[in-house]
Structure formats: structure tokens, C-alpha cells
Amino acid sequence: MLYDIIQSFRDTNIVKKELEVITYVAKDIKRDVFIMEVCGTHTMQISKFGLRKLLPKNIKLISGPGCPVCVTPIEYVDKAIYIVRNYNVILATFGDLFRVPGSESSLEKEKSDGKDVRIVYSPEEIIALSKESQDKDIVFLSIGFETTMPGIAAVAKEIKDNGINNVYFLLGNKFFLPALEVLILHSRSYILSNINTTSSIDGFILPGHLSSIIGEKSYLWISKKYNLPGVITGFEPLDILRGIRMILEMIIVNKPEIKNEYTRVVTYEGNIDAKKFILEVFTFKSSKWRGIGVVPDSGVEFKEGYKQYDAEVKFDIPKINNISEFTGCRCNDVLIGKITPFECALFATVCTPENPKGACMVSQEGACAAYYKYERDDV
Amino acid sequence: MVEKVNLKDKILISYGTGGKYTQEFINNYVLKHFKSKILSELLDSAVLNFEMDSKIAFTTDSYTVSPIFFPGGDIGKLSICGTINDLLCVGAIPKYISVSLIIEEGLEFEVIDKILSSIEEVANEENVEIVTGDTKVVEKGSCDKVFITTAGIGVVNKNICLHYNRISPGDVVIISGNIAEHGLAVLLSRGGFGFDCKIQSDCSSLKPMLEQLFNKEISSHIKFMRDPTRGGISAVLNEVVHKRKDVSIEIEEELVPLSGSVKNLCELLSFDPLNIANEGKVVIIVDKNFAEETVKVLRQHPLGKNARIIGEVTTENKGRVILKTTYGTKRIVDMPIAEELPRIC
């Protein structure tokens, strides 16, 4: 059933028709158009289905910072490793973080060293884990954008309501929109070097899952304040092509707006309950994004009443200084779309998925990882 | 006199010490399941007879799987089928198998008995003989319930010559059926996903299907075979182009056979089915003129009912495995780096 629905968004004939329209519109624009996808899942899908190659030459897709693992600073992994080395705890993590290198180890290496690191598939699992392991504290590595925050907030609430006292959260969650604005400002000051032009970002393919929480209305400022079009887009090839076509249509009539292609999932308001949950438990603070730097109001901390569940309050973690990125790594340029992964000298030479040097290669949804996996040779 | 054990009892460390307890275990458990004249001699080595002018194939593999029982099989069935399939993939008919057990103390006899029964069942069906083995019991925590090492010997069919070197551009790649079922079945049986999705492991011996193929004239046109276990089809095809850097392999996404539930689950967890383990499938590379007929023969057996051509050997992107997507675009299929982990955040 699920697959049938997905399949209808992969129908070759419909995709071909959509491409014809795009080609027609693109011809009329008569210049290079830079469209950024800011969600890692879009990046992966574009690479996986080879969509870049299907588009007319003047339509350039560039990848933004849309993978929560990629933008999680190295210090976060180091903190987690410090806790599991120095306290008798179970470290519960999403699989996404498991192999991400810290400054000198990874969770995978710590596990092989006998540390209790468990992969969980949903935050809910830590409740069961806390009951099974009464004699051990559980530290949950809480990362992700607004997509995962409601689930985590719900678990924090449940822990509080049930008086569970052996679960702590190492908070690394991030609100996406403040970073998106920083990105727009950055992009305005950059000249995109990859294709010899002075254009900056012309429009955004906006995230699907994340938007199901925050809703279409959260993006309206993009077109109002910055005069840029954006389309909330689903993840199937047809969705992505429709999103691109809708952006091009807005460019051609010079009427930038925020539109929603992914109406089967995303509403104008978003998920009101989920948003309420987030704000009941979390409040904003500034937060460091790997590759982008410190972004005001983009991080989370627990509100009063939940602070006792903060792992950084419970455990004595020494201050970890900012860790500098590997010399030559150009992830910060990749993350803001200034260059494509191919233009980084380390890409596929020194920096590979087996031995990632920078943020965009560490997670499977990072731009460099996606380009490496599917597009590193012109096949 | 050592008391005869009850199935409900637990295996004690003494059962691995080589004394009376070990004797008791071998006589009452192992020999009960493995009825072989050669084994029953209990000599230090099994002494085997072969036709002198045949080539002999020899393989070994160790099995650890958690959980040890999963939909579609258990570690016992997995261990014997795996070794049988490894022999078949070099064109050999499996004859003799060794089974060595490393058991964690405290495991119930009942569990070991079930596992031995599974091995026995496959051995009987496939007409292979368990001729030697060993049992060790290790302290609790030193292993996860039970580890099994099997080795196997088979006689290579004279009609068949399988080697990377025989592969040439234009050859066709065949898969014997739906992929990715074993890996997903085991993953799901570990629990923790919170959704109900039933996928059976494809764990099975390929012997009945491949024997049919070996007996046909066309088998001499088969260039290469491998069972795509860990790392899935991606690993097998990448191994080929790694050995044969002068060719590439191009497969078509649309042609790769997948069941509906495997497709769904892979979408949900963002897995690439090409990277996921199979335990009852074979990848065959064959001369293109005999490809259709090879598929036809495979399909005559239930194990091969979904067999199909999925691609071909080319020279266009030497040293690479390439997937042609539904839209006609092409992308790289890489050697999987490590086990797939679900993407959540």
C-alpha cells in the first residue's frame, strides 16, 4: 500500500511530462538559476535518482545544511564520549550518530571498548530502557530538528509525569529556521564559484518532514523579507521536480511566494499539538552549527521543571574547547552552497565515508556523502 | 555415571571439558541428530572417500546471529545452508560437513537440540553428511548463546568452471529471486521498531535448484556465481569489478526483484535493499546467449521462481557497478561500508 503510493510519485511518464514543462520554462528564464535544497533527504534523493542530470543545464541544484548530524559540532560527540567513559551509564543514540567521529573516538569505538552504547529507533524506547536498567542512568543523545523534537518532548513529559529518575538528555537539537536565515544572508555576500556567475540562491526546495511540524506559514518571511520563492516539497522524484517547476514559474513571473507541493502531508499551520509540546518542554538558546557557526535562538534547553533531566546539569562535563575542523576541509562552504562537494580538494581523496574529515561526509545524508555515494564519477 | 540430561536442563561448563559430560553430550545429542557412520567412529579426523580424478572444493564459515531463532530459520539452518551454498557457488556438489559449536554456559539443552535438529533436517534433505565436529562450552558472557563454525567439502562438477577470469563484456547478470529478505527478517526480529511487519528470512540450501542447473548443458556457459550474503548484491558485484578492473557491471533498478514488504520497509528505514543480506539467493554471471535458458531452469524450482536478468557486464565505467534508475539516469552502486543503520533524525 505504502509502496503503491510512493510508486505513483515515481511514474516515469509523469516524471517525463514534468521535465518537459521544466525544460520549457527554463528556456524562457535565459540565465542560470540556483535552487537550494536545504534538507538532507532531498539531497540524497536527488543524487540517488540522478535528477541533477535530468534537468536543463541552466537549472543548478545546490545542497544546503539540511542534515542534523552534519551540523552537530564535534564537541557534542566528545561530550557523549566523556559521559560514557566516566559514568556508569547507558548511552542511547539514534543510529545516525553511531559512527560519527568525535575528536579522537566514536560511539562505535566506545562500544567495542565495552561501553554500554545502545541504538534506539525512537525516543520512546528509553522509557522501557529506564525500567529494565534501574541501577544505571540512561543518557539519551537528543539530536534532530523540529521533526524529532516533539517525540523527544513527549518522552521528557512522560518521564516527568511518571517520576522516572534515571533518564537524562544530552541536548543537541536545533531549530532550523534561524539557520536558514543566516544562510540567506551568507549567500547574498557570496559569489557562487562553481559556475562562473555572480548569482546567489534563487529559491528554496523546503523540507517535507520538518514542514509537517512547523507548517507552511513559518516560511512566509523568506518571500516577504528576502524576495525569494520557496516550495515545501515531498521526497519522491515527482515531488522534487514539481517543486522545481513551481519555483521556476514564480521566478519567471517575478512573484516570489511560499508554496506547498507536499499537501498530502504538510498543512498551512503545521502540527499545532506537536509545536505546543516542543514549547512546553524546550526554550531557545544560541547554538553552534558545524560549518555555519553560532546561530542565535537555534538551540534548545529545558524549561524550568525539566532542567533536572539535562545531562549537562547532572554530569560534570569539563568544558570542551572549540575543536577546529580538519585543515583543508571546506564543509562550511559546502553547507552554505558556496561550492559543490566536488570542488573541495579533500573530497573523495582524503575525505571518504570510511574516513570522513568533515561534517558533510559523516552522515549518510550529508551533501558530500550523497555526492560521493551516487555521483562521484560522471557515469 | 553421568546422569542423562533433561531437555529443560542448562548446559554447564563441564559439558565442554572433554570428560564424561562431553561424552554424554556427544552420544545423546550430537549423534542422535547426525547419523553418519563416519562420524560415529569418533576418530580424530573423518576419513573420506573420493573419486580420484575430481576436483575437491573446501570451505568454512562461522555463524553468529542475534537472535538465534528468526522467522524463516535459526542459526543451525543458517550454518549448514551457508556452507552448502558456498560449495555450490564454485560448482561443487556438497558431500561432507563439519559442525563445531561454541556454547555459552547456561543455554538450555532444548535450544541446542532445536538447532541440531535444524542442521539434521537440512543435511537429510540435501544428502550431505555431518562427519566431524567439536563442542566447547565457554563462560557466561563469553559468547552470545551459541556460535557455530561449519566447514564443507564438495566435489566439483566437471562440466563447470567458475572464475572471475572467465567473465567478459556482454555477459549477463542474473539473480535467483527476491532480495534483502534475510537481513531485514533478522533486524525486525530484534524488535524495537514498534511496527508489525512480517518478513521471512530466505535462508535455504540452493542445492536442489542449482543441481538442476548443473545437470544441464548450459552450465558450462556460466562464468561466475556467488551467494549475496552480508553486504548483499552490492558487495558481490563490487567484488567482481574489484577483481576485474577492466569491466563494469550495469544493473537496472526496475529489474531487481523485491517483495512489497521489503520495498516498504526499505523506504521507511531508508535502507538500500542492494546492501542487505540474503541467505538463499545466488548471483549468476552467464554468457548472454544462454541467459534466458538459465533463468528458465532456475524458475523451474520454487527457490528460483522470481529469478531474472538484472543487468550486464560492460566496459563503460570500468571498475564500477552502475545502477540505471527508472528515469534512465545512472548512479554508482558502492561497496557497502558497514551494516545499514536506520536513519531517524
Interface residues (C-beta under 8 A of the other chain):
Chain A: M1 L2 Y3 I6 R10 T12 V15 K16 T41 M44 S47 K48 F49 G50 L51 K53 L54 P68 V69 F94 G95 D96 F98 R99 I119 V120 Y121 S122 E124 E125 I143 G144 F145 T147 T148 P237 P353 E354 Q364 E365 K373 Y374 E375 R376 D377 V379
Chain B: G192 F193 G194 G260 K263 N264 E267 L268 S270 E316 N317 R320 I322 T325 T326 Y327 T329 K330 R331 I332 D334 I337 A338 L341 P342 R343 I344 C345
